[in-house]
Amino acid sequence: MKILVTGGLGFIGSHVVVELLNRDYEVVIVDNLSNSSISVLEGIHTICNKKPEFEKLDLRNKQALSDFFLNHQDISGVIHFAASKAVGESVQNPLLYYENNMNTLVYLLQELQKLSKPNIIFSSSCTVYGQADVLPITESAPVKPAESPYGNTKQVGEEIIADVCKIDSSLSAIALRYFNPIGAHHSGLIGELPLGTPQNLVPYITQTAIGQREQLSIFGNDYPTIDGTAVRDYIHVMDLAIAHVVALERLINSEVLTNFETFNIGTGTGSSVLEVVKAFENVTGQSLNYKIVNRRDGDVTAAYADTTRANNVLGWKSQFTLQEALASAWKWQQTVMGIKEY
């Protein structure tokens, strides 16, 4: 069974590819390498002892995407990651985000409608909830006006898929609203590898700890939280990868109750930025140089998941701890810097 993974050499995509290959799916990756590296293919190959098919492709090129599907008419499902994903960057460059995240989704859905039984897993985000009124956040929480263009692309992306599902009963879709993925594969061979300055907390922590960055900036310590820093639900990327495969199999086996479903994917526990910093120091023995700076545009105070629906309906639950995720991220950072061989 062939599965297309768009953005499959990125952080989350590469871990999902590993999980798919280990479950004997045939995988084809498309990625434009704008925020990923071709070297990730070798890491996947080493872990799985098999290599997915890869095609360098920018989904904004409608004709190239159409040609791709002409050559791959046997695709049984799509897991769609290819998108720009940094909240702060989206505030500074909204048109990039609307073009890259919206146009590509439309083009992809147009091609999927040509397949006999199209299935798609959409990479969504807890940002659709904005600053939720009630914590933990359930799937029935209202979708609020987005705090950033990035968040808006996830909201509108879900709306586009839902609208298509209403008029096309053959299309089945699941939107996974994930919280904050961190960590790396336990082998240390693949992980989060941002190009340029990291936009996410944990790679900035690991790069600071290893000396690649002089200092970690913590954006705001005046939030109404336990220590004044923002609270998030940090989930191990391998837990997230497993959730994608479980959701995909739900679609393939036609177990869905409606042809568009949404699930929160998180741990159900919130951790503040300073709690993550201290946990990293405790797990690794590394002392972090950090400073408090102004809040960042688009950030909310706190967000963590109620995972009851994913636990009960998908039969999925997170397994790894924050400490395990941070230890794996540190192992990966050491591999990147060539300090250790695994």
Backbone torsions as a table, in degrees:
resi	resn	phi	psi	omega
1	MET	NA	124.1	-173.8
2	LYS	-95.8	130.0	179.4
3	ILE	-118.8	128.9	174.7
4	LEU	-90.0	128.6	175.4
5	VAL	-118.2	108.3	177.5
6	THR	-82.5	139.4	-174.8
7	GLY	67.0	31.6	-171.8
8	GLY	-76.0	-4.8	174.2
9	LEU	-101.6	2.4	176.1
10	GLY	-77.3	-177.1	-174.9
11	PHE	-57.2	-62.3	-177.1
12	ILE	-72.7	-43.4	-177.0
13	GLY	-55.8	-42.4	-177.4
14	SER	-65.8	-35.8	178.9
15	HIS	-71.9	-33.8	175.4
16	VAL	-67.3	-40.6	177.4
17	VAL	-58.4	-43.7	177.6
18	VAL	-59.1	-45.2	-179.6
19	GLU	-64.2	-40.6	177.8
20	LEU	-64.0	-47.3	-179.3
21	LEU	-62.4	-39.1	179.7
22	ASN	-68.2	-18.1	176.0
23	ARG	-102.2	16.2	172.0
24	ASP	69.7	25.0	169.2
25	TYR	-80.2	150.7	169.2
26	GLU	-86.7	131.1	-173.4
27	VAL	-123.2	134.4	170.3
28	VAL	-122.0	129.0	-178.3
29	ILE	-105.8	135.4	163.7
30	VAL	-118.9	137.6	-177.2
31	ASP	-159.3	140.3	178.2
32	ASN	-94.2	1.5	176.4
33	LEU	62.9	21.9	179.7
34	SER	-72.8	-26.7	177.8
35	ASN	-141.0	38.7	179.7
36	SER	-155.1	176.0	-176.8
37	SER	-130.4	141.8	178.1
38	ILE	-63.2	-21.8	-179.9
39	SER	-63.8	-19.6	178.8
40	VAL	-61.6	-31.3	178.2
41	LEU	-56.7	-39.3	-178.8
42	GLU	-69.1	-37.9	176.3
43	GLY	-61.9	-43.1	177.7
44	ILE	-61.6	-43.9	-179.1
45	HIS	-61.0	-44.3	-178.3
46	THR	-65.3	-41.4	-179.5
47	ILE	-65.9	-45.3	-170.8
48	CYS	-98.0	-12.3	-173.9
49	ASN	59.8	26.9	173.2
50	LYS	-154.9	155.0	-175.1
51	LYS	-120.0	132.3	176.0
52	PRO	-73.0	158.7	172.0
53	GLU	-71.2	141.3	-179.5
54	PHE	-131.7	138.0	174.5
55	GLU	-136.1	122.2	176.3
56	LYS	-73.4	119.7	-173.1
57	LEU	-154.8	133.2	173.8
58	ASP	-97.2	116.8	-175.9
59	LEU	-65.1	-13.6	176.2
60	ARG	-71.8	-15.3	177.1
61	ASN	-87.5	95.4	-172.6
62	LYS	-60.9	-42.1	-178.8
63	GLN	-66.4	-42.0	179.5
64	ALA	-63.0	-38.2	177.9
65	LEU	-66.2	-41.9	178.3
66	SER	-62.2	-42.0	177.9
67	ASP	-63.1	-38.4	179.0
68	PHE	-59.8	-47.1	-178.0
69	PHE	-68.6	-28.9	174.7
70	LEU	-61.8	-32.3	-179.0
71	ASN	-90.1	-6.8	-177.9
72	HIS	-136.5	63.9	-177.6
73	GLN	-82.0	-1.7	-178.7
74	ASP	-100.1	18.9	179.5
75	ILE	-71.3	129.5	-178.3
76	SER	-96.5	-17.5	179.8
77	GLY	-168.4	155.5	179.2
78	VAL	-125.6	133.7	170.2
79	ILE	-113.5	116.3	-167.4
80	HIS	-105.1	105.8	177.4
81	PHE	-108.0	-24.7	-168.7
82	ALA	-59.1	106.4	-179.1
83	ALA	-171.5	156.5	171.0
84	SER	-80.2	145.5	-164.2
85	LYS	-138.0	8.7	-176.3
86	ALA	-98.2	123.4	-177.9
87	VAL	-57.7	-52.6	-177.0
88	GLY	-61.4	-43.7	179.4
89	GLU	-62.8	-36.6	-178.5
90	SER	-66.0	-31.9	177.0
91	VAL	-67.0	-37.3	-178.5
92	GLN	-80.3	-27.4	-175.2
93	ASN	-138.6	67.9	-174.0
94	PRO	-64.2	-35.6	-176.4
95	LEU	-65.2	-36.0	175.4
96	LEU	-57.5	-43.0	-176.8
97	TYR	-70.5	-40.0	179.6
98	TYR	-68.5	-37.9	178.0
99	GLU	-69.0	-49.0	-172.0
100	ASN	-73.3	-33.8	-175.2
101	ASN	-94.7	-30.1	-176.2
102	MET	-92.6	-52.8	-178.1
103	ASN	-57.0	-43.6	-176.3
104	THR	-65.2	-37.1	178.4
105	LEU	-64.8	-42.8	178.8
106	VAL	-61.5	-47.2	-179.1
107	TYR	-62.4	-39.6	-179.5
108	LEU	-65.6	-44.2	179.3
109	LEU	-64.3	-36.4	177.0
110	GLN	-61.1	-38.8	178.7
111	GLU	-73.5	-37.5	-179.5
112	LEU	-63.0	-34.0	-178.9
113	GLN	-64.9	-16.1	178.2
114	LYS	-83.0	-13.3	179.6
115	LEU	-82.5	159.4	-175.3
116	SER	-71.7	-39.3	179.4
117	LYS	-142.7	79.6	-173.7
118	PRO	-75.6	138.9	175.8
119	ASN	-129.7	138.6	178.8
120	ILE	-141.7	133.7	168.6
121	ILE	-101.7	122.7	-178.3
122	PHE	-101.5	128.6	177.5
123	SER	-76.8	95.5	179.5
124	SER	-103.8	-163.6	-170.0
125	SER	-157.5	152.5	174.7
126	CYS	-67.2	-9.9	177.3
127	THR	-61.6	-18.7	179.9
128	VAL	-64.2	-21.2	-178.9
129	TYR	-85.7	-13.2	-174.2
130	GLY	59.2	-145.4	172.8
131	GLN	-86.2	100.8	-175.7
132	ALA	-65.3	147.4	179.1
133	ASP	-73.3	-30.3	-176.2
134	VAL	-128.0	135.0	175.8
135	LEU	-119.0	144.0	-4.6
136	PRO	-68.2	164.1	-172.4
137	ILE	-91.5	126.8	174.1
138	THR	-97.7	167.0	178.9
139	GLU	-66.1	-19.6	179.5
140	SER	-86.4	-1.9	176.6
141	ALA	-62.0	143.2	-178.4
142	PRO	-63.1	140.7	172.4
143	VAL	-81.4	118.1	-172.3
144	LYS	-98.7	163.5	173.8
145	PRO	-52.0	132.3	-172.7
146	ALA	-64.4	145.5	177.3
147	GLU	-84.5	-10.4	-177.3
148	SER	-155.5	158.8	173.2
149	PRO	-57.1	-37.0	176.4
150	TYR	-58.2	-50.4	178.5
151	GLY	-58.7	-37.8	179.9
152	ASN	-65.1	-37.0	179.5
153	THR	-65.7	-31.1	177.4
154	LYS	-73.2	-41.4	176.7
155	GLN	-60.8	-52.5	-177.2
156	VAL	-66.8	-35.1	177.3
157	GLY	-59.0	-45.1	176.5
158	GLU	-62.2	-40.6	-179.7
159	GLU	-64.1	-40.3	178.9
160	ILE	-61.5	-47.5	-179.3
161	ILE	-63.1	-43.8	180.0
162	ALA	-61.1	-41.1	179.6
163	ASP	-64.2	-40.5	179.3
164	VAL	-68.4	-40.2	179.5
165	CYS	-62.3	-32.5	-179.8
166	LYS	-63.1	-34.5	-175.4
167	ILE	-105.9	-3.1	179.9
168	ASP	-132.7	94.1	-175.6
169	SER	-70.0	-15.2	179.6
170	SER	-76.9	-21.4	-179.7
171	LEU	-83.9	127.2	174.9
172	SER	-117.4	134.4	-174.6
173	ALA	-141.8	145.8	171.5
174	ILE	-130.2	128.5	173.2
175	ALA	-99.7	120.2	176.3
176	LEU	-97.2	114.3	-179.5
177	ARG	-91.9	93.5	-177.9
178	TYR	-93.6	158.4	-175.5
179	PHE	-91.9	-109.3	-174.2
180	ASN	-120.1	95.9	-179.1
181	PRO	-71.3	134.3	177.2
182	ILE	-141.2	174.9	175.4
183	GLY	91.7	-166.6	-176.4
184	ALA	-158.6	170.5	175.3
185	HIS	-62.9	143.3	-174.0
186	HIS	-62.0	-19.9	178.4
187	SER	-71.0	-20.6	-173.7
188	GLY	76.7	13.5	-175.4
189	LEU	-97.1	-20.9	172.4
190	ILE	-137.6	153.7	-179.2
191	GLY	-176.3	-164.4	-179.0
192	GLU	-81.9	122.5	-176.2
193	LEU	-131.4	75.9	-178.3
194	PRO	-68.4	141.7	174.3
195	LEU	-87.8	127.3	-176.7
196	GLY	81.5	-155.1	-177.6
197	THR	-71.0	127.2	-179.8
198	PRO	-61.5	141.8	176.7
199	GLN	-99.0	-12.3	-178.6
200	ASN	-108.1	156.1	-171.8
201	LEU	-63.2	-52.7	-168.4
202	VAL	-66.2	-43.5	176.5
203	PRO	-64.0	-29.2	175.4
204	TYR	-68.6	-37.7	176.0
205	ILE	-61.6	-49.8	-175.8
206	THR	-67.7	-37.0	178.4
207	GLN	-68.3	-33.9	176.1
208	THR	-69.4	-44.1	-178.2
209	ALA	-61.9	-33.4	-176.2
210	ILE	-90.3	-4.6	175.8
211	GLY	96.7	3.4	179.5
212	GLN	-74.8	-30.4	175.8
213	ARG	-117.4	142.9	-177.0
214	GLU	-72.9	-36.9	-171.8
215	GLN	-155.5	143.7	175.7
216	LEU	-89.5	128.7	175.5
217	SER	-94.9	127.6	175.2
218	ILE	-106.2	118.7	-170.4
219	PHE	-84.9	88.9	174.1
220	GLY	94.7	134.4	173.1
221	ASN	-131.9	26.5	-179.8
222	ASP	-118.7	21.6	174.7
223	TYR	-76.5	152.1	177.5
224	PRO	-77.9	66.0	-179.1
225	THR	-127.8	-178.1	-174.1
226	ILE	-58.1	-34.1	-179.7
227	ASP	-131.7	12.0	177.4
228	GLY	89.1	-8.6	178.9
229	THR	-101.0	157.1	-174.6
230	ALA	-63.5	148.1	-177.4
231	VAL	-111.2	133.8	178.8
232	ARG	-137.8	164.7	177.7
233	ASP	-101.3	104.2	-175.1
234	TYR	-95.4	117.9	-176.3
235	ILE	-115.1	137.5	178.4
236	HIS	-62.8	135.7	-175.7
237	VAL	-62.6	-28.0	178.2
238	MET	-72.9	-33.5	171.5
239	ASP	-61.0	-42.5	179.4
240	LEU	-64.6	-40.4	179.0
241	ALA	-61.2	-43.8	179.2
242	ILE	-61.9	-39.8	179.7
243	ALA	-60.2	-38.3	179.4
244	HIS	-64.1	-42.5	-178.4
245	VAL	-69.7	-40.1	177.4
246	VAL	-61.3	-43.6	178.9
247	ALA	-65.6	-41.2	178.4
248	LEU	-60.4	-43.7	-179.5
249	GLU	-66.8	-29.7	174.4
250	ARG	-62.0	-41.6	177.9
251	LEU	-68.7	-48.0	-176.5
252	ILE	-61.5	-37.1	-178.7
253	ASN	-87.7	6.9	177.4
254	SER	54.9	44.0	180.0
255	GLU	-94.6	0.7	-175.8
256	VAL	-71.1	148.0	177.7
257	LEU	-82.9	-34.5	171.8
258	THR	-132.4	168.6	-176.6
259	ASN	-86.3	7.8	169.1
260	PHE	-142.7	117.8	-179.3
261	GLU	-126.9	155.0	176.7
262	THR	-127.0	144.5	178.4
263	PHE	-140.7	138.0	169.0
264	ASN	-78.8	134.6	176.2
265	ILE	-123.0	104.9	179.8
266	GLY	-158.6	-169.1	179.1
267	THR	-97.2	-21.1	-174.6
268	GLY	89.4	1.9	-178.8
269	THR	-122.6	133.0	176.9
270	GLY	-95.5	139.7	176.1
271	SER	-129.5	136.9	177.8
272	SER	-77.7	163.0	178.9
273	VAL	-58.0	-44.7	-179.8
274	LEU	-66.8	-33.7	175.6
275	GLU	-64.1	-37.9	177.0
276	VAL	-66.1	-42.9	178.0
277	VAL	-58.5	-47.8	-178.3
278	LYS	-66.8	-38.7	178.2
279	ALA	-62.8	-41.8	178.4
280	PHE	-61.9	-45.2	180.0
281	GLU	-61.1	-40.4	-178.7
282	ASN	-68.8	-40.3	-176.8
283	VAL	-71.4	-38.6	-171.1
284	THR	-102.7	-19.3	-174.3
285	GLY	77.1	8.8	179.3
286	GLN	-92.0	136.5	176.2
287	SER	-95.2	129.4	-175.1
288	LEU	-99.4	134.0	172.4
289	ASN	-89.6	113.6	-178.5
290	TYR	-137.6	159.0	176.5
291	LYS	-138.2	153.8	176.3
292	ILE	-90.2	129.2	177.0
293	VAL	-125.2	-179.0	-178.2
294	ASN	-63.4	156.6	175.2
295	ARG	-56.3	156.4	179.9
296	ARG	-102.0	138.1	179.2
297	ASP	-57.3	136.1	174.6
298	GLY	91.2	-9.6	-179.0
299	ASP	-81.4	141.3	175.0
300	VAL	-100.0	167.9	-176.5
301	THR	-70.1	-50.8	-174.9
302	ALA	-151.7	144.1	175.9
303	ALA	-155.1	118.2	171.0
304	TYR	-147.2	154.5	-163.1
305	ALA	-91.3	147.9	157.2
306	ASP	-94.8	114.8	-173.2
307	THR	-101.2	14.8	-176.2
308	THR	-55.2	-44.4	-177.2
309	ARG	-63.9	-45.7	178.3
310	ALA	-64.3	-39.0	179.1
311	ASN	-62.4	-46.0	-171.9
312	ASN	-85.3	-39.2	-174.7
313	VAL	-88.6	-46.9	178.6
314	LEU	-80.5	-23.5	-173.3
315	GLY	73.1	29.0	-177.9
316	TRP	-116.6	143.2	174.7
317	LYS	-149.6	142.7	179.1
318	SER	-64.2	144.7	-176.7
319	GLN	-114.7	-29.5	-170.4
320	PHE	-95.8	148.3	-179.2
321	THR	-86.9	166.1	174.1
322	LEU	-57.9	-42.2	-177.8
323	GLN	-64.5	-40.5	178.2
324	GLU	-65.4	-38.6	178.9
325	ALA	-65.0	-43.6	-179.0
326	LEU	-67.7	-38.3	177.6
327	ALA	-63.1	-40.4	179.5
328	SER	-69.0	-36.2	177.2
329	ALA	-64.3	-37.9	179.0
330	TRP	-69.9	-39.6	176.3
331	LYS	-60.2	-44.1	178.4
332	TRP	-63.3	-42.8	-179.6
333	GLN	-60.9	-39.6	178.0
334	GLN	-66.2	-37.0	176.8
335	THR	-63.6	-45.0	-179.3
336	VAL	-58.1	-40.5	-177.0
337	MET	-84.0	-0.5	178.2
338	GLY	74.0	19.0	-177.6
339	ILE	-80.0	-34.4	179.6
340	LYS	-131.5	150.1	174.6
341	GLU	-110.3	134.1	179.7
342	TYR	-124.0	NA	NA
